[in-house]
Amino acid sequence: MFSLKPMKPTFKCYLPPVQTDVKKAIEPPIKKLEPKLLQGEIVVNEVNFVRKCISAESSQDDLWGKLICTNFKVSFIPQDASSKQKSQLSHLLLGEHDIPLTCLEQVVTVNDTKGKKKVLGSNQKLKFNPTELILYCKDLRIIRFCFDEAGPESAKKVCLAIAHYSHPADLQLLFGFEYQGRRYHESKGKRVNGSTPQGGLRTPIFDRPSDWDREIKRTGASEWRVCSINESYAVSPSLPEFIVVPVSLADQDLKQLSVFFTNQRIPSWCWNHPNGSALVRMASISDPLHQRKIEQKIFTAITKSHPQRSEVVKSDLDKILPNILDIQSSFVKVRQICVIDPFEESEERWLTSIENSRWLEYVRAFLKLSAEMVFQLDGKNVSVILQEEEDRDLNCVVSSLVQLMLDPHYRSLIGFQCLVQKEWVMAGHRFLDRCNHLKKNDKEESALFMLFLDCVWQMMNQYPAAFEFTETYLTVLSDSMWIPLFSTFLFNSPKQRAQHMMDFAKNKAIPQGEDQVVYFPPVWDWSQQFSTKDQTLFNNPMYVGKGVACVQNGEVKTFRRTKKTYSSTLRGTPASLRNGLKVGEETLTRRGSLMSELRSDYSPVKDESPAERFFRDCFSRPADQQGLLIPLLAPSHVTLWKLYFLRWVPEACIPKGGSSTAYHKLSQLVDEIEILQNQLRQYKGRSPGNTPLPSPSGPLSDQRRMYFKACSPHDPPTPPDFLTSSFPFTPMGNLCRRSVHGTPISKFLNGARIWLSTETLANDSL
C-alpha cells in the first residue's frame, strides 16, 4: 500500500511485548527506539509502528517509528535516523520531533472508517479506536500521526495520555518544577560561589532595588526614587516588591493613595526622557468620587519631578485600543487563514481574509498610539501617564513600544530582555492566564505578548540596522512561552512567582536564601536551550552602534537632532482635559493626520497641527538608527510577519529564497570584516620584536558573532541547499494542504502588497 514502510508482521497482536518479539523474529535487528529524557522526565505511555505524515499528497516521505508521551512532551522517534527534516536550529532540550505538552492547543482523534472525530480533553473517554491523531500546536504547527499498523488499544491509550497530561490540574504539576529541582541538585558541582558560571552580561530581573537604581541612573531620573512599601507584597498583590515613584511622594502618602486604585496598583515609573519628561503607568481609580482629587495629587507629584515643571498628559488605553478578547479573536482568525485553511485560488479572497482578521489593523493601532505618546514625551516635553483598568495588559504593550521607539538601549539584546522583564514579567502581566498553560479558562487567553512581538518585528522590518537582534530571536522567544522550564512565562504576578518558588525550594530541599535565578532560571540564559553556535542566529549583521554616520542621497552625514518643542499654543489654549488629553489639541485624532510621512517632498501642510509638524520633521530627516524611531503605518508598510505565521507551511516555503538569503550574505560579509579588523588590531599591537603574523582565519570559530562564516574563494557563490524562507525552521512534517501553484500566497511571498479595499485606503488614518 505504501512505498516506504516496514515489512508487515505475519499476524496482528495487541500485546506490545509479543508484537515486538515477532517484529524482531522476521526482520534484521534494528536499533531500540528510546527517547532522550531530561532529569525527572518519565515515559507515561507509548505505541510502536506509528506513521508520522510528512505530506498530504503522498506517503512516500512519511516516517515510521514510536510515539511516546512523557510528563513533559510528545515525542516521535523515527526508525530511520537519516531524517530529511532536520532544522538548522537544534534545541538542547527538545528533539526535532518533540512537542512540549504545554504547546498543545488541541488533541484531535480521528477514525476514518467510522467517520468519527473527537477533540480530547482531560479525563475524557474515547469510545472508538483512533486511526489518526492530529495535534494542533500553539506555535502554529499541525502534526498528524497515523496508526495503520499500531495496536488499536495502545494507540487509544497514548492519545488519552497526551490529552490528560496536556491539561495539568495545578501549576505545580508543570514539568518545569520537577526538572529544575533535579537539575539544581545534579549541577551543584558546576556552580561557583553558589551560581552557575555564565559568559556575557546578565539580564536584570528587577527583583531588587539595585536593578531599579541602575535604570534610574541610566535615564537620569534624578527626581524619582526606589520605593519599598510593597515589600512582601504588603500593599499590592500584583505589583513588584520595589517600584519607582516621585521623590516628592512619601511612603505614607502612597499607602493612603493605594486603596483608591484597582488592586492597589499605585502609579509606577517606567522611563525618563533626557528632557526630564517621564513615562508612568497606573491602574484605574476605583472610587469615582475621589478620582479628581487623587489624580491631582499624582499629577502634581509627577509635575514636580520634571525640571521645567511641565504638565502631565493621561491616556486611557481601555477607551482607545482593542480589548484582550478582540486581540485573541483576531489572532485565531489570522492563524486559521495562514495555517489551517487551504489557500484560496482567488487572490482577492485570501488577502481580504487577512485584512478582515483585523490583526494587522490592531498592530497598527498599538504602534500608532505609541507614536502619539512619543510625540508627547519627545515633541511636547510633557510627562505621560498610561492608564488601564488593571494596568497589566494594554499598558505592557504601549509602555514597551514607547521605550523601544525612544531609547536605543532597548534595541540591544540585553536591553530588550530588560524591557520585557520590567514591563511585562515584573509588572504583573498574567502570563499563566494569557497563555492558558493550565487550559482552564479560554476567555482569559489572549495573544497580547505575540501582538507586541509582531509590533517589534514591524519596526525591525522598517529599520533593519537599528536592532541588535533578529526576527529569529523574536520567533524563538515566542516559542519559549510554550516550554514550561523557565520562570519567565509561568506566572501571573511577582507574588505568585515568589509563593511558588518558596514552596518549590522547600519541597526540593534547596537552601534558604538561594537565588531564584540559580534554581529556577528565567528564559534569558539562552545556553539552556541553544548552543553557542545557534545563538549567533540572534545577532543582526546590520546592527549599527552609537556614533555611526547615516547615508542620505549617497552622502555620508553625521546626524545630530535639533531639539524643538512642538507647542499647541498656535492652535489656541485648551480649557479642559478629556481622557487626559486637552480638548481642542489634536494628537493624531484626525484620520489621515500622519499621511504627511508618505509625501515624497515632506512639504508643510496648511493648518498643520503640532503633532503633524513633529512627524513631518521626523520623516524629513534620515533615520538615526541610534535615536528616535517612528514606524511608518500605512497599510503597505505594516505587513504580515512571514517567518512567524508561515514558517510551518510547506507551500509557502521558498528554497534559497526569502530574507534568509540576504541574512546569509550579510553575515558572511560582516564575519569577513571582523576577521580583517582582528588582523589589523594584531598588526598594530605587535611589538618590534618577533611577534608572529596573525592567523588568516581570525578569531576562533566559537568566538565569532555571525552564524554564517566568511567564505573562501573556493566556496560556491550560491546559498546552501538548506537555506529557505523558513530558515532556521523547517516546514517538513507539518500537516500540509493541496499544492496549488500560482495561488495568492506565492504572489504575496514574491513581493505583492496587501492591497486593501478602495474605501479602506481612502479612510486610512496613517
C-alpha positions in Angstrom: 0.0 0.0 0.0 2.8 2.5 0.9 6.1 2.5 -0.8 8.2 3.2 2.4 7.1 1.2 5.4 8.5 -1.6 7.4 7.7 -5.2 6.5 4.2 -6.2 7.7 4.1 -8.6 10.6 2.6 -12.0 9.8 -0.2 -11.5 12.3 -1.6 -8.7 14.4 -1.3 -9.0 18.2 -2.2 -6.2 20.5 0.1 -7.2 23.3 3.1 -4.9 22.7 5.9 -7.3 24.1 4.7 -10.2 21.8 4.4 -7.8 18.9 8.0 -6.6 19.4 9.3 -10.1 19.5 7.5 -11.1 16.3 9.0 -8.0 14.6 12.5 -9.0 15.7 12.0 -12.5 14.5 11.0 -11.6 10.9 13.3 -8.6 10.4 17.0 -7.9 10.8 17.9 -6.4 14.2 17.2 -2.7 14.4 18.1 -0.1 17.0 16.0 0.1 20.1 13.9 3.3 19.8 14.5 5.0 23.1 13.6 8.7 23.9 16.1 11.2 25.2 14.8 12.2 28.6 15.6 15.1 30.8 16.1 15.0 34.5 12.8 14.0 36.2 11.2 13.1 32.8 9.3 9.7 32.7 7.6 7.9 29.9 3.8 7.7 30.6 2.7 5.8 27.5 4.0 4.7 24.1 2.9 3.0 20.9 5.0 1.3 18.2 4.6 1.2 14.4 3.3 4.8 14.1 3.5 6.7 10.9 4.2 10.4 11.0 2.7 12.1 8.0 5.1 14.4 6.1 2.9 15.1 3.1 -0.8 15.2 2.4 -0.4 14.2 -1.2 2.0 11.2 -0.9 3.1 8.8 1.8 6.5 8.1 0.4 8.3 10.6 2.6 6.4 9.6 5.8 8.3 8.4 8.8 7.7 5.2 10.8 8.6 4.9 14.4 7.5 5.1 18.0 5.1 7.7 19.5 5.8 8.5 23.2 4.0 10.6 25.8 6.1 11.7 28.8 5.3 14.1 31.6 6.9 16.8 29.6 6.4 16.2 25.9 5.0 14.2 23.0 8.0 12.6 21.3 8.2 10.7 18.0 11.3 8.5 17.5 11.8 7.6 13.8 13.3 4.2 12.9 15.3 5.9 10.1 17.9 8.1 11.7 18.6 9.9 8.4 15.6 12.2 8.6 15.2 14.7 5.8 13.5 17.3 8.1 16.5 18.5 10.2 16.2 22.1 11.2 19.3 24.3 11.3 18.2 25.4 14.8 19.0 22.5 17.1 17.3 22.6 20.5 19.2 21.3 23.5 16.1 20.3 25.5 13.8 19.2 22.6 14.3 16.9 19.7 13.2 17.7 16.2 10.1 15.6 16.6 9.2 16.7 20.1 6.3 18.9 21.2 6.0 20.2 24.8 2.7 19.3 26.3 2.0 23.0 27.2 2.4 23.8 23.5 -0.6 21.7 22.6 -3.7 23.7 21.6 -6.0 20.8 20.7 -5.6 17.0 20.7 -7.9 15.5 17.9 -8.5 11.8 17.4 -10.0 10.5 14.1 -11.4 7.2 13.0 -11.6 7.2 9.2 -13.5 4.0 8.8 -16.3 5.1 11.1 -16.1 8.8 10.1 -15.7 9.9 13.7 -13.7 12.8 15.1 -13.2 13.9 18.7 -11.3 16.7 20.5 -9.9 15.2 23.6 -9.7 16.9 27.0 -8.5 15.8 30.4 -10.0 12.6 31.9 -12.2 12.0 28.9 -13.2 8.6 27.4 -12.7 7.6 23.8 -15.4 5.3 22.5 -13.7 4.4 19.2 -10.2 3.2 18.2 -8.3 6.1 16.6 -6.8 5.7 13.2 -5.3 9.2 13.3 -4.0 11.7 15.9 -3.8 15.4 14.9 -2.0 17.8 17.2 -2.7 21.5 16.8 0.1 23.4 18.5 0.3 26.9 19.9 3.4 27.7 17.9 1.2 27.1 14.8 2.5 23.6 13.9 0.0 20.9 13.0 1.3 17.3 13.3 -0.5 14.2 12.1 0.2 10.6 13.1 -1.5 7.5 11.6 -1.9 4.2 13.4 -2.2 1.9 10.3 -0.1 -0.8 11.9 -0.2 0.1 15.6 -2.2 -1.8 18.1 -5.6 -0.1 18.5 -5.7 -0.3 22.3 -2.1 1.1 22.5 -3.0 3.9 20.1 -6.0 4.8 22.2 -4.1 4.8 25.4 -1.3 7.1 24.1 -3.9 9.5 22.7 -5.7 9.6 26.1 -2.4 10.1 27.9 -1.4 13.0 25.7 -4.8 14.7 26.3 -4.6 14.1 30.0 -1.1 15.3 30.6 -1.5 18.4 28.4 -4.3 19.6 30.9 -2.4 19.8 34.2 -4.7 20.3 37.2 -2.3 22.6 39.0 0.6 24.9 38.2 3.0 22.8 40.3 2.3 19.8 38.0 4.0 21.6 35.1 7.2 19.7 34.3 9.5 22.7 35.0 9.1 22.2 38.8 10.3 18.6 38.6 13.1 19.3 36.1 14.6 22.4 37.7 14.6 20.7 41.1 16.6 17.7 39.7 18.8 20.0 37.6 19.7 22.1 40.6 20.9 19.2 42.7 22.7 17.4 39.9 24.6 20.6 38.8 25.9 21.6 42.3 29.4 20.7 41.3 29.3 23.1 38.3 28.4 26.1 40.4 31.0 28.6 41.6 30.1 30.5 44.8 26.5 29.5 44.5 25.9 30.5 40.9 26.4 28.8 37.6 29.3 30.4 35.6 27.9 32.2 32.6 29.5 34.3 29.9 28.3 37.7 28.8 26.1 40.2 30.5 23.3 39.2 32.9 19.8 40.4 32.2 18.5 42.2 35.3 15.4 40.6 36.9 14.2 43.8 38.7 13.5 41.9 41.9 15.9 44.0 43.9 16.4 47.8 44.4 19.8 47.8 42.7 18.3 46.9 39.4 15.9 49.8 39.5 18.6 52.2 40.8 20.8 51.4 37.8 17.8 52.1 35.5 17.1 55.5 37.3 20.8 56.5 36.9 21.0 55.3 33.3 18.0 57.5 32.3 18.9 60.5 34.5 15.7 60.3 36.5 17.1 62.2 39.5 13.6 63.2 40.9 12.5 59.6 41.1 13.3 57.0 43.8 13.0 53.3 44.5 10.1 52.7 46.9 9.9 49.5 49.1 6.4 49.9 50.6 5.3 46.8 48.7 7.9 44.5 50.2 6.4 41.1 51.0 3.6 42.4 48.7 2.1 44.3 51.7 0.3 46.9 49.5 -0.5 45.3 46.1 -0.6 41.6 45.2 0.3 42.2 41.6 3.0 44.9 41.7 6.7 44.0 42.2 8.2 44.5 45.7 10.1 47.5 44.5 8.7 50.3 42.3 9.9 53.7 41.3 7.9 56.7 42.4 8.3 60.6 42.5 10.7 61.8 45.2 8.0 64.3 46.4 5.6 61.4 47.4 6.3 60.0 50.8 5.7 56.3 51.6 2.8 57.2 53.9 1.1 59.2 51.1 1.5 56.3 48.7 -0.1 53.8 51.2 -3.0 56.1 51.7 -3.5 56.6 47.9 -3.2 52.9 47.1 -6.6 52.0 48.4 -8.2 54.1 45.7 -6.6 52.1 42.8 -7.7 48.8 41.3 -5.7 46.0 43.0 -3.9 48.8 44.9 -1.7 49.3 41.9 -0.3 52.8 42.6 1.3 54.7 39.7 4.8 53.4 38.9 7.6 54.9 36.8 8.7 53.2 33.5 11.2 55.5 31.9 12.7 59.0 31.8 13.4 61.1 28.7 16.6 63.1 28.6 14.5 66.3 28.6 13.0 65.3 32.0 9.6 64.1 30.9 8.5 60.7 32.4 6.5 57.7 31.3 4.3 56.4 34.0 1.7 53.6 34.1 -1.2 53.2 36.5 -4.4 51.3 37.1 -7.8 52.9 37.2 -9.1 54.7 40.2 -11.8 52.5 41.6 -13.7 55.3 43.5 -15.1 57.8 41.0 -16.0 60.3 43.8 -12.3 60.7 44.7 -10.9 60.4 41.2 -10.3 64.1 40.5 -8.6 64.6 43.9 -6.4 61.5 43.6 -5.4 62.4 40.0 -4.5 65.9 41.0 -2.1 64.6 43.7 -0.5 62.2 41.3 -0.2 64.9 38.5 1.3 67.4 40.9 4.0 64.9 42.1 4.9 64.0 38.5 5.0 67.7 37.5 7.4 68.4 40.4 9.7 65.6 39.1 10.1 67.5 35.7 12.9 70.1 35.6 10.6 72.5 33.7 7.6 71.6 35.8 5.8 70.6 32.6 2.2 69.4 32.5 1.1 65.8 32.6 -1.0 64.1 29.9 -3.1 61.0 30.7 -4.1 58.4 28.1 -6.9 55.9 28.9 -6.0 52.9 26.9 -9.2 51.0 27.6 -11.1 53.6 25.6 -8.7 53.7 22.6 -7.4 50.2 22.0 -9.0 46.8 21.3 -9.5 44.6 24.4 -7.9 41.3 25.1 -10.8 39.3 23.7 -10.7 41.2 20.4 -7.0 40.6 20.1 -7.4 36.8 20.8 -10.2 36.6 18.3 -8.1 38.3 15.7 -5.1 36.1 16.3 -7.3 32.9 16.0 -8.6 34.2 12.6 -5.2 35.0 11.1 -3.8 31.7 12.4 -6.8 29.9 10.7 -6.1 31.7 7.4 -2.4 31.2 7.3 -2.0 27.7 8.7 -5.3 25.8 8.7 -7.5 26.8 5.8 -6.4 25.8 2.3 -5.2 28.8 0.2 -7.9 30.2 -2.0 -7.5 30.3 -5.7 -8.6 33.9 -5.7 -6.0 36.4 -4.7 -8.6 38.9 -3.5 -10.2 36.4 -1.2 -7.0 35.4 0.7 -5.7 38.9 1.1 -9.1 40.2 2.1 -9.3 37.4 4.7 -6.0 38.6 6.2 -7.4 42.2 6.2 -10.7 41.0 7.8 -9.0 39.2 10.6 -8.1 42.7 11.8 -4.7 41.5 13.2 -2.7 44.0 11.1 -5.2 46.7 12.0 -4.6 46.1 15.7 -0.8 46.0 15.2 -1.1 49.4 13.5 -3.4 50.7 16.3 -0.8 49.9 19.0 2.0 51.4 17.0 0.0 54.5 16.2 -0.9 55.2 19.9 2.7 54.5 21.0 3.9 57.1 18.4 1.4 59.6 19.8 2.9 59.1 23.3 6.3 59.6 21.8 5.1 62.9 20.4 4.0 64.0 23.9 7.3 62.9 25.6 9.7 64.0 22.9 7.9 66.6 20.9 6.0 68.5 23.6 8.3 67.7 26.5 5.5 66.6 28.8 5.1 63.6 31.1 2.7 60.8 30.1 0.5 58.5 32.2 -0.7 55.4 30.6 -3.9 54.3 32.4 -5.7 50.9 32.1 -8.2 49.3 34.4 -5.8 46.8 35.9 -2.5 48.1 34.3 -1.5 44.6 33.3 -2.3 44.1 29.6 -2.5 47.0 27.2 -0.2 49.1 29.3 2.5 46.5 28.9 2.4 46.7 25.1 2.3 50.5 24.8 4.9 51.3 27.5 7.3 48.8 25.9 6.8 50.2 22.4 7.2 53.8 23.5 10.5 53.0 25.2 11.6 51.0 22.1 11.0 54.0 19.9 12.8 56.4 22.1 15.6 54.5 23.7 18.2 52.7 21.6 19.3 50.8 24.7 16.2 48.7 24.5 17.0 47.7 20.9 20.1 45.8 22.1 19.6 42.2 23.0 20.2 42.7 26.8 18.2 45.9 26.7 15.2 44.3 25.0 15.2 41.4 27.6 15.5 44.1 30.3 12.4 45.8 28.8 10.3 42.6 28.7 11.4 41.7 32.3 10.4 45.0 33.8 7.4 46.0 31.7 5.8 42.5 31.4 7.1 40.0 33.9 7.6 42.2 37.0 4.7 44.5 36.1 2.4 41.5 36.6 1.2 40.6 33.1 -0.8 37.4 33.6 1.3 35.0 31.5 -0.2 32.0 33.1 -3.8 33.0 32.2 -3.0 34.7 28.9 -1.0 31.7 27.7 -3.7 29.4 29.2 -1.0 27.0 30.4 -3.5 25.1 32.5 -6.2 25.2 29.8 -8.8 26.2 32.4 -10.3 29.4 31.0 -10.3 30.1 27.3 -11.8 33.5 27.9 -8.7 34.7 29.8 -6.4 33.6 26.9 -5.0 36.4 24.7 -2.1 36.6 22.3 -1.1 40.0 23.7 2.6 39.2 24.0 2.5 37.9 20.5 1.0 41.1 19.3 3.8 43.0 21.0 6.4 40.9 19.3 4.7 41.5 15.9 4.8 45.3 16.6 8.6 44.9 17.3 9.1 43.0 14.1 7.3 45.7 12.1 9.8 48.3 13.4 12.7 45.9 12.7 11.4 45.4 9.2 11.4 49.1 8.6 14.7 49.9 10.5 16.8 46.8 10.0 20.0 48.3 11.2 18.5 49.7 14.5 18.1 46.4 16.3 20.9 44.1 17.6 18.7 41.0 17.5 17.0 39.3 14.6 13.5 38.0 13.8 14.7 34.5 14.6 15.3 35.7 18.1 11.8 37.1 18.3 10.3 33.9 17.0 12.4 31.7 19.4 11.2 34.0 22.2 7.6 33.4 21.3 8.2 29.7 21.1 9.7 29.7 24.6 6.4 30.7 26.1 5.3 27.1 25.5 8.3 25.5 27.1 7.4 25.3 30.9 11.0 25.0 32.1 11.7 28.7 32.8 10.2 31.1 35.3 9.6 33.9 32.9 6.3 32.9 31.3 4.8 30.7 34.0 3.2 33.1 36.5 0.5 35.8 36.7 2.4 38.1 39.1 5.7 38.5 41.0 3.8 37.5 44.2 2.6 34.3 42.6 6.1 33.6 41.4 7.5 34.2 44.9 5.0 31.9 46.6 5.6 29.1 44.2 9.3 29.5 44.4 9.2 29.4 48.2 7.2 26.1 48.1 9.4 24.7 45.4 12.6 25.4 47.3 11.1 23.8 50.4 9.9 20.7 48.6 13.2 20.3 46.7 15.4 20.9 49.8 17.0 24.0 48.3 18.9 26.0 50.9 17.1 29.1 52.2 18.4 32.3 50.6 19.5 30.7 47.3 18.9 33.0 44.3 15.8 32.1 42.3 17.8 32.7 39.1 20.0 29.7 40.1 17.4 27.1 41.0 14.6 28.2 38.6 16.2 30.3 35.9 14.4 32.7 33.6 14.4 32.2 29.8 17.1 34.8 29.3 20.0 32.4 29.7 19.8 31.0 26.2 22.6 28.5 26.8 19.9 26.4 28.4 18.2 25.9 25.0 20.8 26.5 22.3 24.5 26.0 21.6 26.8 29.0 21.3 26.8 28.5 17.5 23.0 28.5 17.3 22.8 31.6 19.5 24.6 33.5 16.8 21.4 33.3 14.8 20.1 36.0 17.2 22.8 38.5 16.1 21.8 41.1 13.4 24.7 41.6 11.0 23.3 45.0 10.0 23.1 46.4 13.6 25.0 49.7 14.0 26.2 51.1 17.3 26.4 54.7 18.5 28.1 57.4 16.6 27.6 55.8 13.2 27.1 58.2 10.3 24.0 57.8 8.2 23.8 58.0 4.4 21.3 60.1 2.5 21.3 60.5 -1.3 24.7 58.9 -1.4 26.3 61.4 1.0 27.5 60.5 4.5 26.1 62.8 7.1 26.6 62.9 10.9 23.1 63.1 12.4 22.5 65.4 15.3 19.0 66.2 16.2 17.9 69.8 16.6 15.6 69.9 19.6 12.3 71.5 19.0 9.3 71.8 21.3 6.0 71.4 19.4 3.7 73.6 21.4 -0.1 73.7 20.9 -0.3 77.5 21.6 -0.7 78.2 17.9 -4.0 76.4 17.9 -5.4 78.2 21.0 -5.2 77.3 24.7 -7.3 74.3 25.6 -9.6 74.7 28.6 -10.2 71.2 29.9 -9.0 67.6 29.9 -10.7 64.7 28.1 -9.2 61.3 28.7 -6.1 63.1 29.9 -5.7 64.9 26.6 -6.5 68.5 26.2 -9.7 69.3 24.3 -9.0 71.1 21.0 -5.5 69.9 20.8 -5.1 67.2 18.1 -2.6 64.5 18.8 -3.3 62.5 15.7 -7.1 62.3 16.3 -7.9 63.2 12.7 -8.0 60.4 10.2 -5.1 60.8 7.8 -3.2 63.1 10.2 0.0 61.2 9.7 -0.2 60.9 6.0 2.5 63.5 5.7 5.0 60.8 6.3 4.1 59.3 2.9 4.7 62.5 1.0 7.9 62.4 -1.0 8.7 66.1 -0.5 7.6 66.3 3.2 6.2 69.7 2.4 4.3 71.6 5.1 0.6 71.4 5.1 -1.7 74.4 5.7 -3.2 74.5 9.2 -0.7 71.8 10.3 -1.1 70.6 13.9 1.9 70.4 16.2 1.7 66.6 16.0 1.7 66.6 12.2 4.6 69.0 12.2 6.6 66.8 14.6 6.1 63.7 12.5 6.8 65.6 9.2 10.1 66.7 10.7 10.9 63.2 11.8 10.4 61.7 8.4 12.1 64.5 6.5 15.4 63.6 8.1 17.5 60.4 7.5 16.7 57.9 10.2 19.1 57.9 13.2 19.4 54.2 14.0 20.6 55.1 17.5 18.0 57.8 18.0 14.2 58.3 17.8 12.4 55.8 15.6 8.9 56.3 14.4 7.3 53.5 12.3 5.6 54.1 9.0 2.0 53.0 9.5 0.4 52.9 6.1 -1.2 49.6 5.1 1.6 49.0 2.6 4.2 49.3 5.4 2.6 47.1 8.1 2.8 43.6 6.6 2.3 40.0 7.6 5.2 38.6 9.7 6.0 35.8 7.3 8.6 33.9 9.3 6.3 33.6 12.3 3.0 32.9 10.5 4.2 30.9 7.5 7.3 29.1 8.7 5.5 25.8 9.1 3.5 26.0 5.8 5.3 23.8 3.1 3.6 25.7 0.2 4.9 29.0 1.5 8.5 27.8 1.8 10.8 29.2 -0.9 14.0 27.2 -1.4 17.0 29.5 -1.4 14.7 32.5 -1.1 13.2 34.9 1.3 15.0 37.3 3.6 17.3 34.5 4.8 19.4 34.8 1.6 20.2 38.4 2.4 20.9 37.4 6.0 23.3 34.7 4.7 25.3 37.1 2.5 25.4 39.9 5.1 26.6 37.5 7.8 29.4 36.3 5.6 30.4 39.9 4.8 30.3 41.1 8.5 32.3 38.0 9.5 34.9 38.8 6.9 35.1 42.4 8.1 35.5 41.3 11.7 38.3 38.9 10.7 40.1 41.8 8.9 39.6 44.1 11.9 41.0 41.5 14.2 44.1 41.0 11.9 44.6 44.8 11.8 44.5 45.0 15.6 47.1 42.3 15.8 49.3 44.0 13.3 49.1 47.3 15.2 49.5 45.7 18.6 52.6 43.6 17.8 55.9 44.7 19.4 59.0 45.5 17.3 60.4 42.0 18.3 59.5 38.7 16.8 55.7 38.8 17.0 54.2 36.1 14.8 51.9 37.1 12.0 48.2 36.9 12.7 46.2 33.8 11.8 44.4 34.3 8.5 41.3 32.7 10.0 40.9 35.5 12.5 39.2 34.8 15.9 38.3 31.2 16.9 35.2 29.9 15.3 33.2 29.7 18.5 34.0 33.3 19.3 32.7 34.7 16.1 29.4 36.6 16.1 27.9 35.5 12.8 26.2 32.2 12.1 27.4 32.1 8.5 31.2 32.4 8.3 33.1 34.3 5.6 33.5 32.1 2.5 36.8 31.3 0.8 37.4 31.9 -2.9 36.9 28.2 -3.5 33.4 28.1 -1.9 30.4 28.1 -4.3 28.7 31.5 -4.7 25.2 30.1 -4.3 23.4 29.9 -1.0 23.5 26.5 0.8 20.7 24.0 -0.1 19.2 24.1 3.4 18.5 27.9 3.1 14.8 28.6 2.7 12.4 31.4 3.5 11.6 29.4 6.7 15.2 29.3 7.9 16.2 28.4 10.5 13.0 26.4 10.9 11.6 23.7 8.5 8.0 23.1 7.5 8.7 19.4 6.8 6.5 17.1 8.8 3.6 19.6 9.3 0.2 18.9 8.0 0.1 20.4 4.6 -2.7 21.1 2.2 -3.1 20.5 -1.5 -0.5 22.3 -3.6 -1.9 25.0 -5.9 0.7 26.9 -8.0 0.1 30.5 -8.6 -2.1 31.0 -5.5 -2.2 34.4 -3.8 0.4 33.3 -1.2 3.0 32.7 -3.9 2.4 36.1 -5.3 2.5 37.6 -1.8 5.7 36.0 -1.0 7.2 37.3 -4.2 6.6 40.8 -3.1 3.0 41.6 -3.7 1.5 44.1 -1.3 -1.7 43.5 0.7 -3.9 45.8 -1.3 -6.9 46.8 0.8 -10.3 48.0 -0.5 -10.6 51.5 -2.0 -12.7 52.6 0.9 -10.1 51.4 3.5 -7.3 53.2 1.7 -9.4 56.4 1.4 -10.2 56.4 5.1 -6.9 55.2 6.3 -5.6 57.2 9.2 -1.9 56.6 8.8 
